Amino acid sequence: MSTTYTTGSDAAGPGDSRTVREAMADRLLRAATRSGAQLVSEAAVLVQGAAVLADPIAGAVYSTPATAAADGIHAAAHPQDHPHHVQRPAAGAVLVLHPAPTMPAEHVGLVATTTAALLEVRGQRAAELRAEQMRLHATLLRLLLAGHTTSVTNTMSAGGLTHVTLYRLTGPDVPTAHQVLWRAVRPSLAGHGGACALIGEVDGELLVAELHHGSDDGRVLRLVSRVSERHGLLAGLAGPLPLAEVPTAHADAAAARHSATSAHRIVPADAVGTPQLARLLPPGPYTAWARSVLSPLTPEHRHLLLVRLRTGSAPRAATALGLSPGTVRTRLRGLAALLGADLDDITVQAHLLLALRAPTRGDGRPESEVQARLETLPGGILDTDAARTWAVGLVGGLEPHLRIALACWLRHHARTAPAATELHVHRTTLTTWLTRCAERLGQNLADAAVRAELHLALEATAKDGDDPRALPRRGGRTYRRL
């Protein structure tokens, strides 16, 4: 059992003080050889209080006692509110000591300084090993993406882990974010709590794969969120999915990332592409129509189309899928012929997103021999009160000229020049209107899935006067406010 520091007559002479300091240093050194947690715990014993190593991203790295974690984090963030705490920078974090009131300030300062120095030494040693570990993680991630899941799980001693949650992050300073996230997550090939995390830079982006038993505790998500906010990263999230579907998760995460903005830096793949409207449509005719229009497609075809619709272009879809743009374009032409539809048409894209989001998508042939068409939704499917409420909530606040400009721009595949020509306005005027639309709607018009949803909402709330030719003009070039 560890002994504690004593004061008074038992520590009278300078020789005794030197012995006490040497004993304290020896105890901290022996604790440091075991683990960082043991070192912080020993520091708490020596000050007869609490010790916390607080990281700005990970929170409390080590805490003794555990109940002191929140207080230590707050003290590190707001030292002026905790004048009785002693703090020292240590290995990219902050060591916070809350000593007993009877502890001499000199002794507490010595414990804090020695502990922080030992934490720095441990951190430097870890940094020396980190480069090799990072290279190993990057190799394991590439094997995972190539489908060698058994080899990866065997290497990680994670044979019982069955699912993966995948994050793909890009930003201005990926290497720095990589280092920070690595320190925060502290990944181990042995894993902890029934999960293992792989973190690496692959093809210029930061890739995080969390392997688990089907659901995760949100720890990695919280850390990725903090790092993304701090370093200006945008991220797509896919999963949990079975390990066999890692390539699918990889493509879905890249597609979802195209919907990320500075206001929403992490976008889950299942939050992209009319998920809310799909839940509001009448299930009978909706699912029957979806089965019919998708009947010629294999699961691989559907995934290609979904990635193309989410990313907004063939080159971006190619990047997400790890294919060449020419290959993706060739496959999309084949799918367009198979579906008998123009995949560049905004109505087809919006309806196809709805079909791919249908709750039931059987691979078998539909009951009807006549295949439904993507250009036409089943009668009344968007005429329900629930669908109209959704549409009005999305675009109901737009003024008439903004509504018409947005609809025209969408029909022209989000190209400003041809839309401005049809509207008989200058391109700058149309750009200004579109900016106002984005502000009024609170939507990212650069997101292909958002554009498809807006097109559906405009269709569901269409009015007789939604025609540029029917609006009075002022000055011969722009619409007047009605």
C-alpha positions as a printed Julia matrix, in Angstrom:
482×3 Matrix{Float64}:
   0.0     0.0     0.0
   1.37    3.45   -0.85
   2.38    5.71    2.01
   1.43    9.39    2.13
   3.38   12.55    2.62
   3.69   13.73    6.24
   4.43   17.1     7.75
   5.35   18.36   11.19
   7.98   16.93   13.53
   8.42   13.83   11.42
   9.91   15.93    8.61
  12.2    18.26   10.46
  15.61   18.38    8.8
  16.77   19.1     5.28
  18.07   15.58    4.95
  14.64   14.21    5.76
  13.06   16.57    3.2
  15.49   15.33    0.56
  14.62   11.75    1.44
  10.91   12.51    1.15
  11.4    14.14   -2.26
  13.47   11.22   -3.48
  10.87    8.74   -2.23
   8.11   10.72   -3.95
  10.03   10.83   -7.23
  10.78    7.11   -6.98
   7.12    6.29   -6.48
   6.06    8.39   -9.46
   8.81    6.88  -11.62
   7.77    3.32  -10.77
   4.14    4.21  -11.5
   5.14    5.73  -14.86
   6.79    2.48  -15.91
   3.44    0.72  -15.52
   0.95    3.05  -17.21
  -0.23    6.62  -17.51
  -3.3     5.78  -15.46
  -1.13    4.42  -12.65
   1.03    7.56  -12.76
  -1.97    9.89  -12.4
  -3.37    7.67   -9.64
  -0.07    7.83   -7.74
  -0.06   11.64   -8.08
  -3.54   11.75   -6.53
  -2.31    9.67   -3.57
   0.72   11.89   -3.04
  -1.38   15.07   -2.84
  -4.11   13.3    -0.83
  -6.73   14.54   -3.28
  -7.65   14.18   -6.95
  -5.65   14.09  -10.19
  -7.01   14.37  -13.74
  -5.27   14.39  -17.11
  -7.68   16.43  -19.27
  -7.45   16.46  -23.06
  -9.27   19.23  -25.02
 -10.71   16.66  -27.45
 -10.96   13.4   -25.51
 -11.99   14.92  -22.18
 -10.64   13.09  -19.13
  -7.89   10.73  -20.26
  -7.14    9.52  -16.72
  -8.9    10.45  -13.51
  -8.4     9.45   -9.86
 -10.99    9.22   -8.45
 -13.29    8.73  -11.45
 -15.8    11.18   -9.99
 -13.23   13.99  -10.28
 -13.2    13.84  -14.11
 -15.85   16.52  -14.73
 -14.29   18.89  -12.19
 -10.84   18.38  -13.73
 -12.08   19.07  -17.27
 -13.8    22.25  -16.14
 -10.7    23.36  -14.24
  -8.53   22.85  -17.32
 -10.94   24.89  -19.46
 -11.56   27.62  -16.85
  -8.56   27.8   -14.49
  -9.69   31.14  -13.08
 -12.72   29.42  -11.55
 -10.53   26.9    -9.7
  -7.79   28.8    -7.85
  -7.09   25.86   -5.51
  -6.25   23.49   -8.38
  -2.68   23.1    -9.61
  -2.23   22.7   -13.37
   0.66   21.73  -15.62
   0.74   21.15  -19.41
   1.58   17.53  -20.12
   1.83   15.62  -23.42
  -0.67   17.78  -25.3
  -3.1    17.74  -22.38
  -3.39   19.4   -18.97
  -2.6    17.75  -15.64
  -4.96   19.03  -12.94
  -4.28   18.32   -9.25
  -6.75   19.11   -6.48
  -4.72   18.6    -3.29
  -5.93   18.32    0.26
  -5.98   21.7     2.07
  -3.21   20.56    4.45
  -0.77   19.77    1.65
   2.22   22.17    1.47
   2.25   24.16   -1.76
   5.9    23.25   -2.39
   5.16   19.54   -2.18
   2.11   19.81   -4.45
   4.1    21.81   -6.99
   6.87   19.22   -6.97
   4.39   16.37   -7.5
   2.71   18.26  -10.34
   5.99   19.11  -12.08
   7.41   15.6   -11.74
   4.2    13.93  -12.9
   3.9    16.28  -15.91
   7.53   15.58  -16.86
   6.99   11.82  -16.68
   3.81   12.16  -18.77
   5.87   14.07  -21.35
   8.44   11.26  -21.44
   5.68    8.69  -21.91
   4.21   10.88  -24.65
   7.52   11.16  -26.46
   8.0     7.42  -26.31
   4.5     6.92  -27.64
   5.23    9.4   -30.45
   8.3     7.38  -31.46
   6.13    4.29  -31.82
   3.17    6.15  -33.34
   4.56    6.39  -36.87
   4.91    2.6   -37.11
   1.46    2.11  -35.61
  -0.08    4.59  -38.04
   1.48    2.81  -41.0
   0.09   -0.48  -39.69
  -3.38    1.04  -39.33
  -3.26    2.42  -42.88
  -2.29   -1.03  -44.19
  -5.1    -2.71  -42.25
  -7.59   -0.17  -43.58
  -6.54   -0.89  -47.17
  -6.92   -4.63  -46.54
 -10.33   -4.01  -45.05
 -11.43   -2.03  -48.11
 -10.09   -4.79  -50.36
 -12.35   -7.31  -48.62
  -9.74   -9.13  -46.51
 -11.85   -8.84  -43.37
 -10.7   -12.13  -41.84
  -7.03  -11.17  -42.08
  -7.77   -7.82  -40.46
  -9.83   -9.24  -37.6
  -7.21  -11.92  -36.96
  -4.48   -9.29  -36.79
  -6.56   -7.21  -34.39
  -7.55  -10.21  -32.24
 -11.12   -9.16  -32.99
 -12.62  -12.32  -34.39
 -15.92  -11.73  -32.58
 -16.52   -8.28  -34.09
 -19.1    -8.4   -36.85
 -19.95   -4.82  -37.92
 -18.2    -1.62  -38.94
 -18.98    2.09  -38.72
 -16.95    4.08  -41.23
 -16.02    7.78  -41.31
 -14.39    9.56  -44.26
 -13.02   13.02  -43.46
 -11.46   15.72  -45.59
 -10.24   19.18  -44.71
  -7.44   21.73  -44.97
  -5.07   19.99  -42.53
  -5.74   16.26  -42.45
  -2.29   15.28  -41.02
  -2.71   17.48  -37.94
  -6.27   16.29  -37.42
  -4.98   12.72  -37.75
  -2.47   13.26  -34.93
  -5.05   14.9   -32.68
  -7.67   12.21  -33.29
  -5.1     9.49  -32.72
  -4.22   10.9   -29.3
  -7.89   11.3   -28.43
  -9.04    7.85  -29.51
  -5.84    6.05  -28.39
  -6.55    3.16  -30.79
  -5.37   -0.3   -29.87
  -5.34   -3.39  -32.02
  -6.59   -5.31  -28.99
  -9.59   -2.98  -28.68
 -11.56   -2.18  -25.57
 -15.18   -2.48  -24.55
 -15.94   -4.88  -27.38
 -14.74   -2.51  -30.13
 -11.59   -1.7   -32.11
 -10.79    1.49  -34.04
  -8.57    1.83  -37.08
  -7.41    5.35  -38.0
  -5.32    6.2   -41.05
  -4.73    8.49  -44.0
  -5.8     6.77  -47.19
  -5.58    8.57  -50.54
  -5.37   12.01  -48.94
  -8.31   11.68  -46.6
  -8.69   10.61  -43.0
 -10.42    7.26  -42.66
 -11.78    5.91  -39.37
 -13.22    2.4   -39.12
 -14.75    1.29  -35.83
 -15.3    -2.47  -35.59
 -17.89   -3.61  -33.09
 -20.71   -6.07  -32.39
 -23.46   -4.28  -34.31
 -23.82   -1.06  -32.34
 -21.31    1.38  -30.9
 -21.38    3.5   -27.76
 -20.88    6.78  -29.64
 -17.41    7.41  -28.2
 -15.63    7.57  -31.57
 -18.45    9.64  -33.07
 -18.1    12.23  -30.3
 -14.34   12.44  -30.78
 -14.6    12.67  -34.58
 -17.2    15.41  -34.15
 -14.92   17.44  -31.87
 -11.91   17.05  -34.13
 -13.99   17.96  -37.2
 -15.21   21.14  -35.54
 -11.79   22.13  -34.26
  -9.91   21.49  -37.53
 -12.6    22.37  -40.08
 -13.14   18.86  -41.44
 -16.18   17.58  -43.34
 -17.17   13.97  -42.79
 -19.49   11.29  -44.09
 -20.63    8.48  -41.8
 -21.86    5.06  -42.88
 -22.91    2.16  -40.72
 -23.21    0.11  -38.72
 -22.94   -2.4   -41.56
 -21.7    -6.02  -41.63
 -17.96   -6.32  -42.2
 -18.59   -7.92  -45.58
 -20.13   -4.61  -46.73
 -17.12   -2.41  -45.98
 -16.78   -1.32  -49.65
 -20.44   -0.26  -49.59
 -19.91    1.68  -46.37
 -16.82    3.3   -47.88
 -18.74    4.57  -50.91
 -21.76    5.61  -48.85
 -19.6     7.65  -46.47
 -18.0     9.53  -49.36
 -21.41   10.2   -50.89
 -22.8    11.46  -47.58
 -19.81   13.77  -47.15
 -20.97   15.77  -50.16
 -23.93   16.87  -48.03
 -21.74   18.09  -45.16
 -21.4    21.82  -44.48
 -19.77   23.99  -41.82
 -23.08   23.91  -39.94
 -23.41   20.11  -40.17
 -19.88   18.7   -40.41
 -20.81   14.99  -40.07
 -23.61   13.63  -42.23
 -24.85   10.02  -41.85
 -25.43    8.17  -45.1
 -28.98    7.23  -44.1
 -29.87   10.93  -43.66
 -29.31   11.71  -47.35
 -32.01   11.48  -49.99
 -35.69   12.07  -49.02
 -35.74    9.8   -45.94
 -38.39   11.97  -44.24
 -40.78   12.06  -47.2
 -40.38    8.31  -47.77
 -41.85    7.65  -44.32
 -44.9     9.81  -45.09
 -46.01    8.21  -48.36
 -48.81    5.6   -48.5
 -46.9     2.3   -48.12
 -49.04    0.19  -50.46
 -48.82    2.07  -53.78
 -45.42    3.51  -52.92
 -43.63    0.21  -52.29
 -45.38   -1.48  -55.25
 -44.24    1.33  -57.56
 -40.7     1.2   -56.15
 -40.48   -2.57  -56.68
 -41.71   -2.15  -60.23
 -39.31    0.59  -61.31
 -36.34   -1.1   -59.62
 -37.13   -4.61  -60.83
 -34.52   -4.62  -63.66
 -31.74   -3.62  -61.25
 -29.39   -5.71  -59.17
 -28.27   -4.54  -55.69
 -25.0    -3.38  -57.26
 -26.93   -1.3   -59.81
 -29.01    0.31  -57.05
 -25.95    1.16  -55.02
 -24.26    2.79  -58.01
 -27.35    4.88  -58.68
 -27.68    5.9   -55.05
 -24.05    7.02  -54.89
 -24.45    8.93  -58.18
 -27.59   10.67  -56.9
 -25.97   11.59  -53.6
 -22.71   12.91  -55.03
 -24.3    14.78  -57.92
 -21.91   13.78  -60.73
 -20.25   10.78  -62.33
 -16.68   11.9   -61.45
 -17.58   12.31  -57.78
 -19.38    8.98  -57.78
 -16.29    7.41  -59.35
 -14.12    8.8   -56.54
 -16.5     7.45  -53.9
 -16.64    4.03  -55.53
 -12.95    3.78  -56.34
 -13.63    3.47  -60.08
 -12.63    5.53  -63.09
 -15.07    8.21  -64.31
 -15.26    6.5   -67.7
 -16.32    3.22  -66.11
 -19.02    4.95  -64.06
 -20.35    6.83  -67.08
 -20.5     3.62  -69.12
 -22.39    1.81  -66.38
 -24.79    4.73  -65.91
 -25.56    4.75  -69.65
 -26.37    1.07  -69.41
 -28.65    1.68  -66.42
 -30.4     4.55  -68.19
 -31.19    2.21  -71.08
 -32.31   -0.49  -68.65
 -34.68    1.91  -66.87
 -35.75    3.7   -70.04
 -35.16    7.08  -68.4
 -32.89   10.11  -68.62
 -30.83    9.95  -65.43
 -29.86   13.63  -65.79
 -33.5    14.76  -65.57
 -34.28   16.26  -62.15
 -37.7    14.6   -61.99
 -36.19   11.19  -62.73
 -33.51   11.77  -60.12
 -36.03   12.81  -57.47
 -38.31    9.86  -58.2
 -35.36    7.46  -58.29
 -34.24    8.64  -54.86
 -37.75    7.96  -53.59
 -37.72    4.48  -55.13
 -34.34    3.66  -53.63
 -35.57    4.89  -50.23
 -38.7     2.72  -50.28
 -39.01    0.57  -47.12
 -39.44   -2.64  -49.17
 -37.26   -3.22  -52.21
 -37.56   -6.83  -53.27
 -35.28   -8.24  -55.91
 -38.03  -10.27  -57.54
 -40.27   -9.2   -60.39
 -43.34   -7.15  -59.38
 -46.76   -8.71  -59.45
 -47.8    -6.52  -62.39
 -46.35   -7.39  -65.78
 -46.3    -3.7   -66.78
 -43.23   -1.98  -65.43
 -43.88    1.42  -63.87
 -41.96    4.42  -65.16
 -39.7     6.7   -63.18
 -41.12    9.83  -64.78
 -44.53    9.23  -63.19
 -45.41    8.61  -59.55
 -48.48    6.56  -58.64
 -51.66    8.61  -58.66
 -52.22   10.57  -55.47
 -48.94    9.58  -53.83
 -47.94   13.21  -53.27
 -51.52   14.43  -52.75
 -51.84   13.26  -49.17
 -52.11   15.71  -46.29
 -48.85   14.41  -44.83
 -46.93   14.92  -48.09
 -48.38   18.39  -48.62
 -47.52   19.37  -45.05
 -43.95   18.21  -45.63
 -43.71   20.13  -48.92
 -45.21   23.34  -47.51
 -42.86   23.14  -44.55
 -39.92   22.89  -46.94
 -40.71   25.48  -49.66
 -43.89   27.22  -48.5
 -42.04   30.32  -47.32
 -40.6    31.24  -50.72
 -41.83   34.31  -52.56
 -43.29   33.63  -56.04
 -40.3    34.87  -58.04
 -37.87   32.88  -55.88
 -40.02   29.8   -56.16
 -40.2    30.04  -59.96
 -36.48   30.77  -60.29
 -35.59   27.78  -58.12
 -37.88   25.42  -60.05
 -36.46   26.62  -63.38
 -32.88   26.26  -62.17
 -33.59   22.71  -61.01
 -35.11   21.8   -64.37
 -31.88   22.96  -66.03
 -29.78   20.55  -63.93
 -28.66   23.32  -61.54
 -27.01   25.28  -64.36
 -27.36   29.04  -64.01
 -26.81   30.23  -67.6
 -29.64   28.29  -69.35
 -32.01   28.92  -66.44
 -31.32   32.67  -66.58
 -31.96   32.62  -70.34
 -35.37   31.01  -69.89
 -36.24   33.4   -67.07
 -35.03   36.43  -69.1
 -32.89   37.7   -66.22
 -29.2    38.28  -65.82
 -27.11   35.42  -64.41
 -26.11   37.64  -61.48
 -29.77   38.26  -60.69
 -30.52   34.55  -60.72
 -27.48   33.83  -58.55
 -28.72   36.41  -56.04
 -32.16   34.82  -56.0
 -30.71   31.36  -55.46
 -28.66   32.66  -52.55
 -31.86   34.05  -51.05
 -33.57   30.69  -51.6
 -30.79   28.9   -49.73
 -31.04   31.39  -46.87
 -34.86   31.27  -46.63
 -34.96   27.48  -46.82
 -31.89   26.85  -44.68
 -30.72   24.31  -47.27
 -27.46   23.63  -49.11
 -28.32   23.94  -52.81
 -24.95   22.44  -53.75
 -26.22   19.11  -52.37
 -27.7    16.97  -55.15
 -30.01   15.13  -52.74
 -31.32   18.43  -51.36
 -32.05   19.62  -54.9
 -34.04   16.44  -55.57
 -36.07   16.95  -52.38
 -36.77   20.58  -53.27
 -37.96   19.53  -56.72
 -40.42   17.07  -55.16
 -41.65   19.73  -52.72
 -42.15   22.24  -55.54
 -44.08   19.64  -57.53
 -46.29   18.84  -54.55
 -47.09   22.54  -53.98
 -47.24   23.61  -57.64
 -49.52   26.57  -58.4
 -51.17   27.76  -61.62
 -49.01   30.9   -61.68
 -45.71   29.04  -61.43
 -44.64   30.15  -64.92
 -42.11   32.9   -65.73
 -44.31   34.15  -68.57
 -47.29   34.68  -66.25
 -45.53   37.06  -63.86
 -45.67   40.85  -64.37
 -42.26   42.43  -64.8
 -40.7    45.63  -63.59
 -37.93   47.27  -65.57
 -38.2    44.62  -68.27
 -35.69   42.31  -66.59
 -36.84   41.19  -63.13
 -40.01   40.13  -61.42
 -41.85   42.48  -59.14
 -42.7    41.37  -55.62
 -46.28   40.09  -55.33
